[in-house]
């Protein structure tokens, strides 16, 4: 037998219950989609450190020297995220600001950043993507680097 829904008290309870279910469902839908597409702050911080290290390595090879600068990155703040298609590859372009500090200078600096990230095949990891000139010089290729995550 179905419950008697003709009384105002029963109808009020039913409306509240349905409204609550709709709100909870929308929250799961909204927050679930956002979290599945965006890298965590820790991934962004490690990607920034990796990009800084790769840049330092390029400078070192250019000048045939070896420097041992260990920069610390803090508080990546994302201002813009967008998925872009470059050739056959799809990347997440992330830009914003981060704080950093070198061991020799104890003052934190605020700098802009732009990262290109590629989602792992199973959707559980991210790789840093950097543009490189193609061998024939006519186009741009991309090299991806695994982002080391510290426990």
Legacy VTK file of the C-alpha trace (Angstrom):
# vtk DataFile Version 3.0
C-alpha trace
ASCII
DATASET POLYDATA
POINTS 151 float
0.000 0.000 0.000
1.151 3.497 -0.795
1.337 6.126 1.961
-1.386 8.785 2.137
0.144 11.914 0.593
-2.973 14.018 0.784
-2.064 15.624 4.107
-0.009 18.877 3.973
2.528 17.478 6.460
3.253 14.451 4.260
3.556 16.614 1.127
5.940 19.038 2.870
8.170 16.164 3.991
8.207 14.676 0.488
9.092 18.022 -1.146
11.944 18.550 1.335
13.271 15.053 0.714
13.202 15.435 -3.085
14.798 18.896 -2.887
17.605 17.511 -0.733
18.233 14.675 -3.189
18.414 17.128 -6.112
20.884 19.407 -4.273
23.123 16.486 -3.239
23.070 15.070 -6.784
24.028 18.443 -8.267
26.913 18.818 -5.785
28.303 15.408 -6.726
27.951 16.220 -10.407
29.605 19.654 -10.184
32.439 18.806 -7.809
33.056 15.398 -9.350
33.569 16.925 -12.798
35.869 19.677 -11.544
38.104 17.335 -9.573
38.419 14.768 -12.346
39.713 17.306 -14.894
42.091 19.421 -12.817
45.482 18.456 -11.412
45.982 18.855 -7.669
48.036 21.694 -6.158
50.767 19.133 -5.363
50.931 18.063 -9.035
51.147 21.720 -10.098
53.922 22.410 -7.589
55.938 19.385 -8.735
55.360 20.297 -12.412
56.633 23.827 -11.715
59.748 22.452 -9.993
60.349 20.069 -12.893
59.964 22.900 -15.427
62.417 25.056 -13.445
64.911 22.164 -13.295
64.618 21.490 -17.045
65.156 25.189 -17.772
68.213 25.245 -15.494
69.587 22.126 -17.212
69.179 23.830 -20.624
71.053 26.895 -19.408
73.794 24.716 -17.917
74.271 22.798 -21.179
74.354 26.044 -23.161
77.163 27.442 -20.990
78.760 24.032 -20.408
78.507 24.464 -16.653
76.725 22.788 -13.767
74.836 24.785 -11.161
73.146 23.333 -8.142
70.328 25.748 -7.438
67.513 24.160 -5.507
64.440 26.336 -5.737
61.403 25.756 -3.557
57.956 26.439 -4.991
54.945 27.426 -2.893
51.273 28.187 -3.365
50.493 27.720 -7.071
47.430 29.837 -7.819
45.611 28.953 -11.023
44.013 31.791 -12.956
43.140 29.950 -16.147
42.775 26.344 -17.267
41.831 25.202 -20.733
42.127 22.018 -22.734
43.776 22.630 -26.090
44.320 20.380 -29.078
47.765 20.620 -30.674
48.051 18.283 -33.609
47.033 14.848 -32.401
47.747 15.626 -28.752
45.450 17.139 -26.151
46.970 19.227 -23.343
45.714 21.135 -20.353
47.136 24.660 -20.449
47.376 26.009 -16.902
48.464 29.543 -16.096
48.629 31.570 -12.920
51.108 32.628 -10.260
53.318 30.853 -7.742
55.658 31.838 -4.952
59.256 30.608 -4.978
62.409 30.989 -2.964
66.048 30.045 -3.398
68.143 28.860 -0.434
70.526 31.802 -0.766
67.730 34.377 -0.660
65.119 33.938 2.063
62.621 36.324 0.435
59.671 34.740 -1.365
59.058 35.964 -4.885
55.819 35.878 -6.839
56.066 34.891 -10.521
53.679 33.989 -13.334
53.695 30.487 -14.798
52.330 28.612 -17.773
52.320 24.828 -17.868
51.199 22.366 -20.495
50.114 19.101 -18.911
49.117 15.847 -20.544
46.810 13.463 -18.714
48.126 9.934 -18.256
46.631 7.115 -20.298
44.505 5.849 -17.392
43.589 9.346 -16.181
45.399 8.948 -12.856
48.573 10.933 -13.529
49.883 13.972 -15.368
52.963 14.610 -17.521
54.678 17.941 -18.142
54.763 18.790 -21.864
57.376 21.129 -23.351
57.529 22.337 -26.939
60.623 21.585 -29.043
61.459 22.416 -32.616
60.937 19.518 -34.982
63.889 17.954 -36.782
62.953 19.547 -40.103
62.314 22.935 -38.460
58.893 23.290 -40.062
56.768 22.481 -37.039
56.758 22.131 -33.306
56.909 18.816 -31.489
56.263 18.091 -27.819
58.325 16.159 -25.305
56.603 14.961 -22.161
58.219 14.336 -18.787
56.926 12.258 -15.943
56.086 14.422 -12.923
57.694 12.924 -9.824
55.306 12.992 -6.894
56.699 12.941 -3.384
54.786 11.013 -0.726
LINES 1 152
151 0 1 2 3 4 5 6 7 8 9 10 11 12 13 14 15 16 17 18 19 20 21 22 23 24 25 26 27 28 29 30 31 32 33 34 35 36 37 38 39 40 41 42 43 44 45 46 47 48 49 50 51 52 53 54 55 56 57 58 59 60 61 62 63 64 65 66 67 68 69 70 71 72 73 74 75 76 77 78 79 80 81 82 83 84 85 86 87 88 89 90 91 92 93 94 95 96 97 98 99 100 101 102 103 104 105 106 107 108 109 110 111 112 113 114 115 116 117 118 119 120 121 122 123 124 125 126 127 128 129 130 131 132 133 134 135 136 137 138 139 140 141 142 143 144 145 146 147 148 149 150
